[in-house]
Amino acid sequence: MSLRSKALALVEVLLRVPPLFVVDEFLKISLGLPVSTGEEVSVLSNVTDDHVDISDAEAIYYDANFYNAFFFIFLKFLVCCLGCMSALCIFVLCTKHLIIVYLYLMSLGIVFISYWTNVSAIKQIQALTLSAVSTQPSASILEDILNLNLKNLLDLDGPGILVIQNFAIQFTLSVIFRNVHLGPRHQTVQKLLPITFMAPSFLAMLPVPPHLLHHSPVFSALLPLCLVKYVLWSSAYDVIQVIYAGYQHGRLFVSNFGLSALVETEWIRLNIPCVLRVFWVLRVAEHAMLLLMENYDEDSDEGLKVSTLLAVQSVASMAKSLLVTGCETITAVLGMTSVISFFCHYIGSFFQWILLTDEEEDKSIGTVSAILFYILALQTGLTTLNPEKRFVRLCRNFCLLFTALLHFLHNIVNPMLMSLSASHNPSTHRHVRALGVCAFLITFPISLLVYLWSQHTISTWLLAVSAFSIEVIVKVIVSLMIYSLFLIDAYRSTFWEQLDDYVYYIRAFGNTIEFCFGIFLFFNGAWILLFESGGAIRAVMMCIHAYFNIWCEARAGWSVFMKRRTAVNKINSLREASVQQLDRLDDVCAICYQEMHSAKITRCNHFFHGVCLRKWLYVQDRCPLCHDILYKIDNDPTKDNNSEASNEDNSNQNIILDDEDPDLLLGEGVR
């Protein structure tokens, strides 16, 4: 991507940030709804306790006040909702329409800035002129100009310098307005705009009546305000057309490709993660500047007596304040979620660089981490807590997120370990890197648990973090044990038939531990839901956890167990090959291509390793070579003798085929 493309992408992101600030401001005031406090509740309880003593006239008065307050709150809520909807509509506009909206808002803002600047300047000029006239009755700005009295004109406390400043400000505003307004650009109108902007300054130099000078800012704003209103009314039909075209496009897209495709397309078009990150960074930077200004004022009042310890404490308190205010609204939480996703993405990329892999797992780490943090924020009611409790809850959510991140890192290193051990990879540095990551995944959770249990008392949150940490330790140990077994098998010269059983038992142990922790976390969450902090989101997440992490895992584990037990029973029903039969066959297993020191003989008289055949039976119940049923047993001995004779011929033919082209048998098995 070229530098110009990057600059344009950055500008487009910045253009979409202001609507988020508008929505954030509305959310700061809770959309105009009153926030309940303990004082309000006590007042309400007093009213309900003493309502029998209120007279009819007082009751009518209270009812009128209640309805007036209710109407005012409802009106404020409606205005806030309309403001949020308007800001979101502006947010999803295409870049062309977004620029038009900003140009219109800029021209409208220039008109109001010009008006209030003129009002402020005229008031100060009149006050200074009156004071000058009281001392010198013939003094005026026009007279000073005609007499070239530069001393009075450039006096910092006189009215002349104010007129010059207002001239410069109004001229600058008029030039900007001429270039950004969307009204008709007739030559006469364009020439009149600077004059109208600077008209109050011209009148301030003349000996005009005070009441005329007082109302001059209103008359100077008439022409630009008329242009702005003309643009508003003339563009109303175009605005309705744009909204309707957007609705038609969305409806057609959903009918053709589905709602998820529309959301994904708009997510990419609007570059929402980047916009949220920029919004959150600017929001935190604004708050940091305010804190620095407050601290600077306090330091200037107290003098330079701040020690290093106090400076460190000030930085720590500032960081705490920034974190607390950085998640006080839903939009702020979304921005923080995007920033966390950004960091988690690069953490995944760093570990992938260590492991020398190029998979896409790091992208999923960023996405899943963002989803997990946002769900935790909603589940714990982060935005509704007071600042102190919010900071504590935020730190706890970060701990839970870190432990979940360890699970994601294990999902990266586990396939790496299996591939290194199963492929007999001689690259030592890749083994060392993978084992180093495993050592980190063991030592870090242990250190975290030691610190947390030494600094905090037992609680449901601490139990949840401990369960997640122990679970990741168990998963890493299971991966290392299987990795060790595969390495041992790689250096063996003979086929290790018990390897599959050992791997199954180790994985079964790890899955059982994970299942037990899943049940424990379910009961831990149920305790929180019933006795600590309930909520619909927590209840929904518990149902999801119970279904996917408990019920589905139990059903999958039981299915694997039953398939394995059925396969073992089927294998046990087959004959064991003798040493003489194996010597006469002098061939490898058609499934794994390893020598056979022991084998099972199928009904169709084919020889396979018992372990290989058991794995095959997980998939289907037919022979890999001839597709005959493996475990069917007939009671007719004559039929058995005839089938054995025919199968003996088939076996000889298969042996010949094996000697000539082993891949052909594998191809038949695949077919």
TAFEN-V267252 format. One record per backbone hydrogen bond with DSSP energy under -0.5 kcal/mol. CO is the residue of the C=O (numbers start at 1). NH is the residue of the N-H. E is the energy in kcal/mol with one decimal. If there is no record, write none. Layout:
CO;NH;E, CO;NH;E
This chain:
2;6;-2.1, 3;7;-2.3, 4;8;-2.4, 5;9;-2.4, 6;10;-2.3, 7;11;-2.3, 8;12;-2.3, 9;13;-2.0, 10;14;-2.5, 11;15;-2.0, 12;16;-0.9, 13;16;-0.8, 14;17;-0.9, 14;18;-0.7, 16;20;-0.5, 17;20;-1.0, 17;21;-1.4, 18;22;-2.0, 19;23;-2.3, 20;24;-2.4, 21;25;-2.2, 22;26;-1.8, 23;27;-2.2, 24;28;-1.7, 25;29;-1.0, 26;31;-2.5, 27;30;-1.6, 29;32;-1.3, 30;33;-2.0, 34;36;-0.6, 37;41;-1.8, 38;42;-2.2, 39;43;-2.4, 40;44;-2.5, 41;45;-2.4, 42;46;-2.2, 43;47;-2.0, 44;48;-2.2, 45;49;-2.0, 46;50;-1.8, 50;53;-1.5, 51;54;-1.0, 55;59;-2.3, 56;60;-2.4, 57;61;-2.1, 58;62;-2.8, 59;63;-2.8, 60;64;-2.4, 61;65;-2.3, 62;66;-2.6, 63;67;-2.7, 64;68;-2.3, 65;69;-2.7, 66;70;-2.8, 67;71;-2.5, 68;72;-2.4, 69;73;-2.6, 70;74;-2.7, 71;75;-2.5, 72;76;-2.4, 73;77;-2.6, 74;78;-2.4, 75;79;-2.3, 76;80;-2.3, 77;81;-2.4, 78;82;-2.4, 79;83;-2.4, 80;84;-2.5, 81;85;-2.6, 82;86;-2.4, 83;87;-2.3, 84;88;-2.4, 85;89;-2.2, 86;90;-2.3, 87;91;-1.9, 88;92;-1.6, 90;93;-1.0, 94;98;-2.4, 95;99;-2.2, 96;100;-1.7, 97;101;-2.3, 98;102;-2.2, 99;103;-2.4, 100;104;-2.2, 101;105;-2.6, 102;106;-2.5, 103;107;-2.4, 104;108;-2.4, 105;109;-2.4, 106;110;-2.3, 107;111;-1.7, 108;112;-1.7, 109;113;-2.5, 110;114;-2.7, 111;115;-2.3, 112;116;-2.5, 113;117;-2.2, 114;118;-2.3, 115;119;-2.5, 116;120;-2.4, 117;121;-2.5, 118;122;-2.9, 119;123;-2.1, 120;124;-1.9, 121;125;-2.7, 122;126;-2.7, 123;127;-2.1, 124;128;-2.6, 125;129;-2.7, 126;130;-2.4, 127;131;-1.8, 128;132;-2.1, 129;133;-2.8, 130;134;-1.8, 131;135;-1.0, 132;136;-3.4, 136;139;-2.0, 140;144;-1.9, 141;145;-2.1, 142;146;-2.6, 143;147;-2.3, 144;149;-3.1, 145;148;-0.9, 148;150;-1.7, 149;153;-2.0, 150;154;-2.6, 152;155;-0.8, 155;158;-1.6, 155;161;-0.7, 158;162;-0.6, 159;163;-1.9, 160;164;-2.2, 161;165;-2.3, 162;166;-2.6, 163;167;-2.4, 164;168;-2.2, 165;169;-2.5, 166;170;-2.8, 167;171;-2.4, 168;172;-2.1, 169;173;-2.4, 170;174;-2.3, 171;175;-2.2, 172;176;-2.2, 173;177;-2.6, 174;178;-2.4, 175;179;-1.2, 176;180;-1.4, 177;181;-2.2, 184;186;-0.7, 186;190;-2.5, 187;191;-1.7, 188;192;-1.9, 189;193;-1.5, 190;194;-0.6, 191;195;-0.7, 192;196;-2.6, 193;197;-2.3, 194;198;-2.0, 195;199;-0.7, 196;199;-0.5, 198;202;-1.9, 199;203;-2.6, 200;204;-1.8, 201;205;-0.8, 202;205;-1.0, 202;206;-0.6, 203;206;-0.8, 205;142;-1.1, 206;208;-2.1, 209;213;-1.9, 210;214;-2.2, 211;215;-1.4, 212;216;-0.5, 213;216;-0.5, 215;218;-0.6, 215;219;-1.3, 216;220;-2.1, 217;221;-1.2, 219;222;-0.9, 219;223;-0.5, 221;225;-1.9, 222;226;-2.4, 223;227;-2.0, 224;228;-2.1, 225;229;-2.5, 226;230;-2.5, 227;231;-2.1, 228;232;-2.0, 229;233;-2.6, 230;234;-2.6, 231;235;-1.6, 233;236;-0.9, 235;239;-2.4, 236;240;-2.1, 237;241;-2.2, 238;242;-2.4, 239;243;-2.3, 240;244;-2.4, 241;245;-2.7, 242;246;-2.3, 243;247;-2.2, 244;248;-2.7, 245;249;-2.5, 246;250;-2.4, 247;251;-2.6, 248;252;-2.5, 249;253;-2.4, 250;254;-2.4, 251;255;-2.1, 252;256;-1.6, 253;257;-3.1, 253;258;-0.8, 254;258;-1.2, 258;262;-1.5, 259;263;-2.5, 260;264;-2.4, 261;265;-2.4, 262;266;-2.6, 263;267;-2.3, 264;268;-1.9, 265;269;-2.6, 266;270;-2.8, 267;271;-0.7, 267;272;-1.4, 271;275;-2.2, 272;276;-2.8, 273;277;-2.1, 274;278;-2.4, 275;279;-2.5, 276;280;-2.5, 277;281;-2.5, 278;282;-2.5, 279;283;-2.3, 280;284;-2.6, 281;285;-2.5, 282;286;-2.4, 283;287;-1.9, 284;288;-2.6, 285;289;-2.3, 286;290;-1.9, 287;291;-2.2, 288;292;-2.6, 289;293;-2.3, 290;294;-2.2, 291;295;-2.8, 292;296;-2.5, 293;297;-2.2, 294;298;-2.2, 295;299;-2.7, 296;300;-2.5, 297;301;-1.7, 298;302;-2.3, 299;303;-1.9, 303;305;-1.6, 305;307;-0.6, 307;311;-1.9, 308;312;-2.4, 309;313;-2.5, 310;314;-2.3, 311;315;-2.2, 312;316;-2.5, 313;317;-2.7, 314;318;-2.1, 315;319;-2.6, 316;320;-2.3, 317;321;-2.4, 318;322;-2.6, 319;323;-2.2, 320;324;-2.2, 321;325;-2.6, 322;326;-1.4, 324;327;-1.1, 325;328;-1.0, 329;333;-2.2, 330;334;-2.3, 331;335;-2.2, 332;336;-2.6, 333;337;-2.5, 334;338;-2.1, 335;339;-2.0, 336;340;-2.6, 337;341;-2.4, 338;342;-1.9, 339;343;-2.1, 340;344;-2.8, 341;345;-2.1, 342;346;-1.6, 343;347;-1.9, 344;348;-2.5, 345;349;-2.1, 346;350;-2.2, 347;351;-2.1, 348;352;-2.1, 349;353;-2.2, 350;354;-2.0, 351;355;-2.3, 352;356;-0.9, 352;357;-2.1, 360;363;-0.7, 360;364;-1.1, 361;365;-1.8, 362;366;-1.8, 363;367;-2.2, 364;368;-3.0, 365;369;-2.3, 366;370;-1.8, 367;371;-2.4, 368;372;-2.7, 369;373;-2.5, 370;374;-2.3, 371;375;-2.4, 372;376;-2.4, 373;377;-2.3, 374;378;-2.4, 375;379;-3.0, 376;380;-2.2, 377;382;-2.4, 378;381;-0.7, 381;384;-0.9, 381;385;-0.6, 382;385;-0.8, 386;390;-2.7, 387;391;-2.1, 388;392;-1.8, 389;393;-2.7, 390;394;-2.4, 391;395;-2.2, 392;396;-2.0, 393;397;-2.3, 394;398;-2.1, 395;399;-1.9, 396;400;-2.2, 397;401;-2.3, 398;402;-2.5, 399;403;-2.1, 400;404;-2.0, 401;405;-2.3, 402;406;-1.6, 403;407;-1.3, 404;408;-1.8, 405;409;-2.2, 406;410;-2.0, 407;411;-1.7, 408;412;-0.9, 409;412;-0.5, 409;413;-2.3, 410;414;-2.5, 411;415;-0.6, 412;416;-0.8, 413;417;-2.4, 414;418;-2.3, 415;419;-2.5, 416;420;-2.3, 417;421;-2.2, 418;422;-2.5, 419;423;-1.8, 420;425;-1.7, 421;424;-0.6, 426;428;-0.8, 427;431;-1.3, 428;432;-2.5, 429;433;-2.2, 430;434;-2.2, 431;435;-2.5, 432;436;-2.3, 433;437;-2.1, 434;438;-1.9, 435;439;-2.3, 436;440;-2.0, 437;441;-2.3, 438;442;-0.8, 439;442;-0.6, 439;443;-2.9, 440;444;-2.5, 442;446;-1.4, 443;447;-2.7, 444;448;-2.6, 445;449;-2.5, 446;450;-2.4, 447;451;-2.3, 448;452;-2.7, 449;453;-2.6, 450;454;-1.3, 451;455;-1.4, 452;456;-2.0, 459;463;-2.2, 460;464;-1.9, 461;465;-2.3, 462;466;-2.3, 463;467;-2.4, 464;468;-2.3, 465;469;-2.4, 466;470;-2.8, 467;471;-2.1, 468;472;-1.9, 469;473;-1.9, 470;474;-2.5, 471;475;-2.3, 472;476;-2.1, 473;477;-2.3, 474;478;-2.5, 475;479;-2.2, 476;480;-2.5, 477;481;-2.4, 478;482;-2.3, 479;483;-2.4, 480;484;-2.3, 481;485;-2.1, 482;486;-2.3, 483;487;-2.1, 484;488;-2.5, 485;489;-2.4, 486;490;-1.8, 487;491;-1.1, 488;491;-0.6, 489;492;-0.9, 495;497;-0.9, 496;499;-1.0, 497;500;-0.5, 498;502;-2.4, 499;503;-2.6, 500;504;-2.2, 501;505;-2.5, 502;506;-2.3, 503;507;-2.5, 504;508;-2.5, 505;509;-2.1, 506;510;-2.4, 507;511;-2.9, 508;512;-2.1, 509;513;-2.1, 510;514;-2.4, 511;515;-2.4, 512;516;-2.4, 513;517;-2.3, 514;518;-2.2, 515;519;-2.1, 516;520;-2.4, 517;521;-2.8, 518;522;-1.6, 519;523;-2.2, 520;524;-2.4, 521;525;-2.5, 522;526;-2.2, 523;527;-2.1, 524;528;-1.9, 525;529;-2.6, 526;530;-2.2, 527;531;-2.7, 527;532;-0.6, 528;532;-1.6, 528;533;-2.0, 535;539;-2.0, 536;540;-2.5, 537;541;-2.5, 538;542;-2.1, 539;543;-1.9, 540;544;-2.3, 541;545;-2.5, 542;546;-2.7, 543;547;-2.0, 544;548;-2.7, 545;549;-1.6, 545;550;-0.7, 546;551;-2.6, 547;552;-2.9, 548;553;-0.6, 550;554;-2.4, 551;555;-2.6, 552;556;-2.6, 553;557;-2.7, 554;558;-2.5, 555;559;-2.1, 556;560;-2.2, 557;561;-2.3, 558;562;-2.5, 559;563;-2.4, 560;564;-2.4, 561;565;-2.6, 562;566;-2.7, 563;567;-2.4, 564;568;-2.4, 565;569;-2.2, 566;570;-2.3, 567;571;-2.6, 568;572;-2.6, 569;573;-1.0, 571;574;-1.6, 575;601;-2.7, 578;582;-2.0, 579;583;-2.5, 580;584;-2.5, 581;585;-2.3, 582;586;-3.0, 587;596;-0.7, 589;593;-2.6, 594;589;-2.6, 595;597;-0.7, 599;577;-2.8, 600;602;-0.5, 600;608;-1.9, 601;575;-1.0, 602;605;-1.8, 606;602;-2.3, 607;590;-0.6, 608;600;-3.2, 609;613;-2.6, 610;614;-1.9, 611;615;-2.1, 612;616;-2.0, 613;617;-2.0, 614;618;-0.7, 615;618;-0.7, 616;619;-1.5, 616;620;-2.1, 621;630;-2.1, 623;627;-1.3, 628;623;-2.7, 635;637;-0.7, 636;640;-1.9, 637;641;-2.7, 638;642;-2.5, 639;643;-2.6, 640;644;-2.6, 641;645;-2.1, 642;646;-2.4, 643;647;-2.8, 644;648;-1.9, 645;649;-1.6, 646;650;-2.2, 647;651;-2.6, 648;652;-2.2, 649;653;-2.4, 650;654;-2.7, 651;655;-2.4, 652;656;-2.1, 653;657;-2.5, 654;658;-2.7, 655;659;-2.3, 656;660;-2.1, 657;661;-3.2, 661;664;-0.9, 661;665;-0.8, 662;666;-1.5, 663;667;-2.3, 664;668;-2.1, 665;669;-2.5, 666;670;-2.3, 667;671;-2.3
